[in-house]
């Protein structure tokens, strides 16, 4: 019984709600169709220009003029002249001038520290004495050579005399008057003379080798003398060039080892900045271009002006930049000088070889400009002219606009006709065919004032 009642109740509910649901679906379908039909048949409204001129606009003449393209970049300054002054000899510091402190200026050759040079002076004296001794021995060889040559000549004369005596005895013996014993005595005397001559000649022949050995020793001692002289000079450690002391390590009484760093000298008069600029600047920048530099954010006047001296041959693919090396010459005493290690912003000034139409950046809307040319009735009518931007840049051009700093240079051949007045104000109200007045056209401006309510 209860089951039948439940079934009847569900049946009655379906009979009530199904028609209502059907009506709702039909109404939704009809309203959707009506909406789609209205959208499909919607007319497109056209923005028509006002019948009369109602606004006064500022314009700039489309004139070809020279311009400079500016490439912005960044880099860290580094010195082109710096040196770690190291000790070339070992020794104890016996002198350090009072003015030698970090941050002080030095001139080339100024004494930084002096080391004890007594050992090097002694070595120099010993080398000089050896040089004198060897020079004396070499000079003595000349005298010895002359005497030895005389002795060899005398020995030769004695041999000749002994040979003549021997020949006379042989002749006497042949005639039966000579003595064989006497001949043996003469022969022995001649042989002694020949042996003495041979010994003397041998000594004479050895003199050149002795001279060569002494001269070699003399060269060695002279080298020792030069080294000792240099060591004495190196004991006084001096500034290699004019600059400022970054640091000084040793003081009076300190022991300085060979090769130890004593001081660091930095030349602030010449700095170099590896400046990273856009890789697209490769066909524009060149050696000799001017670079304006700012230590903080770029402003009106640059802190320093440099010049490109080198250009890296490769670009950085990760940052899409290339490196130009900018040299800066400055007064090292200037309190506003650029310091090594400072981060700087730079702008490279490159000259465009072509004269282009230069306009404020705001004047170009979606690659179009609004030109206010006169029509046949003498009225100024807006024309929409397509243009192509070659590049944009930041600069002050007071001869065009005393306030504007954002500019674009138009591509040659994709620009308004020469001397066309290009609108630069009220651009959001511009439509093609609109009649306007331009600032500077006083007659039309007066008409506009009279017509205004």
KEDRENBA-428840 format. One record per residue (C-alpha): x, y, z; residue in one letter. Coordinates in steps of 0.1 Angstrom, whole numbers, padded with zeros to 4 digits, always signed. Each point is the difference from the previous one (the first is absolute). Layout:
// residues N
XYZA;...
***
This chain:
// residues 453
+0000+0000+0000X;+0027+0025+0010X;+0020-0009-0032X;-0030+0008-0022X;-0004+0034+0017X;+0036+0009-0005X;-0002-0009-0037X;-0031+0022-0004X;+0017+0029+0016X;+0030-0001-0023X;-0023-0002-0030X;-0018+0031+0011X;+0032+0019+0004X;+0012-0009-0035X;-0033+0012-0014X;+0005+0034+0017X;+0037+0008-0007X;+0006-0015-0034X;-0021+0026-0019X;+0015+0028+0019X;+0036-0013-0008X;-0010-0002-0037X;-0013+0036+0000X;+0033+0012+0016X;+0022-0018-0026X;-0021+0014-0028X;+0002+0036+0013X;+0038-0003+0004X;+0004-0013-0036X;-0022+0028-0014X;+0019+0027+0019X;+0034-0014-0011X;-0011+0000-0036X;-0012+0036+0003X;+0033+0011+0015X;+0020-0017-0027X;-0021+0015-0027X;+0005+0035+0015X;+0037-0005+0001X;+0002-0012-0036X;-0021+0029-0012X;+0018+0027+0021X;+0011+0029-0022X;+0036+0013+0003X;+0001+0036+0010X;+0026+0022-0017X;+0020+0027+0017X;-0007+0030-0021X;+0020+0032+0003X;-0017+0030+0014X;-0015+0024-0025X;+0022+0029+0011X;+0034+0006+0015X;-0002-0002+0038X;+0035-0006+0012X;+0034+0017-0003X;+0030-0024-0002X;+0037+0003+0002X;+0020-0012-0030X;+0036-0007-0009X;+0013+0004-0036X;+0010-0033-0016X;+0035+0012-0008X;+0031-0023-0007X;+0027+0009+0024X;+0032-0016+0014X;-0003-0020+0032X;+0022-0020+0023X;-0011-0035+0011X;+0006-0007+0037X;+0009-0035+0014X;-0004-0005+0038X;+0022-0024+0019X;+0016-0007+0033X;+0034-0011+0013X;+0025+0001+0029X;+0030+0024-0001X;+0035-0013+0003X;+0033+0017+0000X;+0023-0002-0030X;+0031+0006+0023X;+0004-0020+0032X;+0029-0019+0015X;+0007-0022+0029X;+0035+0012+0010X;+0019-0031+0011X;+0034-0004+0017X;+0027-0012-0025X;+0024-0006+0029X;-0004-0011+0036X;+0008+0022+0029X;-0011+0019+0031X;-0018+0033-0004X;+0023+0028+0012X;-0019+0030-0014X;-0036+0009-0008X;-0009+0037-0007X;-0028+0014+0022X;-0020+0010-0031X;-0002-0036-0012X;-0035-0010+0011X;-0030-0015-0017X;-0020+0027-0019X;+0031+0022-0005X;+0012+0011-0034X;+0035-0009-0012X;+0020+0010-0030X;+0021-0023-0022X;+0032-0010+0018X;-0012+0010+0035X;+0015-0022+0028X;-0026-0023+0016X;+0024-0020+0023X;+0037-0006+0002X;+0014-0034+0009X;+0033-0007+0017X;+0025-0002-0029X;+0033-0007+0019X;+0003-0036-0013X;-0005+0012-0035X;+0025+0028+0003X;+0026-0026+0013X;-0008-0022-0030X;+0004+0029-0023X;+0035+0009+0015X;+0011-0037-0004X;-0011-0001-0036X;+0018+0032-0008X;+0032-0013+0016X;-0002-0032-0020X;-0005+0020-0032X;+0031+0021+0008X;+0020-0032+0007X;-0010-0017-0033X;+0007+0032-0020X;+0035+0000+0015X;+0006-0036-0009X;-0012+0006-0036X;+0023+0030-0003X;+0029-0022+0014X;-0007-0026-0028X;+0009+0026-0026X;+0034+0006+0016X;+0005-0038+0005X;-0008-0006-0036X;+0026+0025-0012X;+0027-0015+0023X;-0009-0035-0011X;+0002+0009-0036X;+0035+0015+0006X;+0012-0032+0018X;-0013-0022-0029X;+0018+0022-0024X;+0033-0002+0020X;-0004-0037+0003X;-0003-0003-0037X;+0031+0021-0005X;+0019-0024+0024X;-0012-0030-0020X;+0012+0016-0032X;+0034+0007+0015X;+0002-0036+0013X;-0009-0013-0034X;+0029+0020-0016X;+0025-0013+0026X;-0012-0035-0006X;+0004+0004-0038X;+0036+0013+0005X;+0009-0030+0022X;-0015-0024-0025X;+0021+0017-0027X;+0032-0003+0022X;-0007-0036+0008X;-0004-0007-0037X;+0035+0016-0006X;+0014-0021+0029X;+0005+0029+0023X;-0031-0001+0021X;-0009-0019+0032X;-0031-0021+0003X;-0003+0008+0037X;+0000+0037-0008X;-0028-0006-0025X;-0021-0018+0026X;+0004+0030+0024X;-0012+0024-0027X;-0029-0023-0010X;-0011-0002+0037X;+0001+0038+0003X;-0021+0004-0031X;-0026-0025+0012X;-0002+0019+0033X;-0007+0032-0018X;-0027-0017-0021X;-0016-0014+0031X;+0000+0034+0017X;-0015+0016-0031X;-0027-0026-0001X;-0009+0006+0037X;+0000+0037-0006X;-0022-0003-0031X;-0024-0022+0019X;-0003+0026+0027X;-0005+0027-0026X;-0027-0020-0017X;-0019-0004+0033X;-0001+0038+0007X;-0032+0005-0022X;-0019-0027+0019X;+0011+0016+0033X;-0011+0034-0013X;-0034-0015-0010X;-0004-0016+0034X;+0008+0033+0018X;-0023+0019-0023X;-0028-0024+0008X;+0006+0004+0037X;+0001+0038-0006X;-0034-0001-0017X;-0014-0021+0029X;+0013+0024+0025X;-0013+0030-0019X;-0034-0017+0000X;+0003-0005+0037X;+0009+0037+0003X;-0031+0010-0020X;-0022-0023+0021X;+0015+0014+0032X;-0005+0036-0013X;-0036-0008-0009X;-0006-0016+0034X;+0013+0031+0017X;-0025+0021-0021X;-0028-0025+0006X;+0004+0004+0037X;-0016+0034-0005X;-0036-0009-0011X;-0015+0029-0019X;-0033+0008-0017X;+0000-0012-0036X;-0022+0028-0012X;-0020+0030+0013X;-0032-0010+0018X;-0017-0007+0033X;+0010-0025+0026X;-0027-0026+0005X;+0019-0018+0027X;+0034-0002+0017X;+0008-0032+0018X;+0033+0003+0019X;+0013+0024+0026X;+0034+0008+0017X;+0017-0032+0012X;-0022-0024-0020X;+0018-0028-0019X;-0009+0000-0037X;+0005-0032-0019X;+0008-0003-0037X;-0031+0004-0021X;-0022+0013+0028X;-0025+0028-0008X;+0011+0032+0016X;-0027+0025-0013X;-0026+0004-0027X;+0000+0032-0022X;-0030+0010-0021X;-0001+0025-0028X;-0034+0018+0000X;+0007+0022-0030X;-0008-0027-0025X;-0029-0024+0005X;-0016-0026-0023X;-0036-0012+0001X;-0011-0032-0018X;-0034+0013-0010X;-0027-0025-0010X;-0024+0013-0026X;-0026-0016-0022X;+0015-0024-0026X;-0020+0018-0027X;+0024+0029+0005X;+0027-0019-0018X;-0006+0017-0033X;-0002+0034+0016X;+0027+0004+0026X;+0036+0005-0010X;+0033+0009+0016X;+0001+0037+0009X;-0037+0004+0008X;-0008+0022+0030X;-0015-0016+0031X;-0018+0018+0027X;+0003-0015+0035X;-0020+0003+0032X;+0009-0015+0034X;-0036+0000+0011X;-0031+0001-0023X;+0004+0019-0033X;-0009+0036+0004X;+0005+0033-0017X;+0038+0004+0001X;+0023-0030-0001X;+0025-0006+0028X;+0027-0010-0025X;+0005-0001-0037X;+0020-0028-0016X;+0009-0014-0034X;-0002-0035-0014X;+0036-0013-0005X;-0008-0037-0007X;-0029-0022-0010X;-0003-0037+0010X;-0003-0022-0031X;-0027-0023+0015X;-0035+0006+0015X;-0014-0017+0031X;-0028-0022-0012X;-0016-0004+0034X;-0004+0038+0007X;-0001+0010-0037X;+0026+0027+0007X;+0034+0009-0014X;+0029+0016+0019X;+0016+0033-0009X;+0030+0012+0019X;-0002+0037+0011X;+0030+0020+0011X;-0005+0029+0024X;+0027+0026+0007X;-0006+0020+0031X;+0016+0022+0026X;+0012-0024+0028X;-0003+0028+0025X;-0037+0008-0008X;-0022-0010+0029X;-0027-0011-0024X;+0023-0023-0019X;-0010-0034-0012X;+0015-0028+0022X;+0009-0035-0011X;-0027-0025+0009X;-0029+0025-0003X;-0030-0011-0020X;-0009+0025-0028X;-0027+0005-0025X;+0012+0010-0035X;-0015+0013-0032X;+0019-0003-0032X;-0007+0028-0025X;+0000-0013-0036X;-0006+0022-0030X;-0027-0010-0025X;+0015+0004-0035X;-0035+0007-0014X;-0022+0030+0007X;-0034-0012+0013X;-0033+0014+0010X;+0001+0003+0038X;-0033+0001+0020X;-0010-0003+0036X;-0007-0037+0009X;-0036+0009+0010X;-0007+0013-0036X;+0001-0035-0014X;-0031-0020+0007X;+0000-0036-0012X;+0025+0008-0027X;-0022+0030-0012X;+0003+0037+0004X;-0027+0027-0003X;+0009+0027-0026X;-0019+0033-0001X;+0003+0009-0037X;-0021+0027-0017X;-0028-0012-0024X;-0013+0018-0031X;-0021+0023+0022X;+0030+0011+0020X;-0011-0018+0031X;+0023-0022+0021X;-0012-0036-0003X;+0015-0030+0019X;+0015-0027-0022X;+0011-0033+0015X;+0034-0009-0015X;+0017-0034+0005X;+0037+0002+0011X;+0028-0023+0011X;+0022+0006+0030X;+0037-0006-0006X;+0009+0004+0036X;-0008+0019+0032X;+0023+0019+0023X;+0001+0024+0030X;+0015+0034-0005X;-0007+0037+0004X;-0007+0018-0033X;-0011+0036+0010X;+0000+0011-0036X;-0030-0023-0005X;-0016-0001+0035X;+0016+0015+0031X;-0016-0026+0023X;-0003-0033-0019X;+0027-0026+0007X;-0015-0031-0017X;+0004-0001-0038X;-0003-0023-0030X;+0019+0001-0033X;-0021-0011-0030X;+0012-0024-0026X;+0009+0017-0033X;-0028-0005-0025X;-0026-0008+0027X;-0006+0036+0012X;-0023+0030-0006X;+0006+0023-0029X;+0028+0026+0008X;-0013+0030+0020X;-0033-0016+0009X;-0014+0012+0033X;-0002-0031+0023X;-0023+0003+0029X;+0015-0007+0035X;-0029+0010+0023X;-0036-0012+0006X;+0008-0032-0020X;-0028-0019+0018X;-0025+0023-0017X;+0014-0003-0035X;-0020-0017-0028X;+0006+0002-0037X;-0017+0029-0017X;-0003+0021+0032X;+0005+0037-0005X;+0025+0015+0024X;+0019+0032+0007X;+0037-0002+0007X;+0020+0021+0024X;+0018+0027-0019X;-0028+0004-0026X;-0014+0032+0017X;-0027+0008-0025X;-0017-0034+0005X;+0005+0001+0037X;-0019+0033+0002X;-0028-0015-0021X;-0002-0028+0025X;-0003+0023+0029X;-0027+0021-0017X;-0021-0031-0008X;+0003-0015+0035X;-0031+0006+0022X;
***
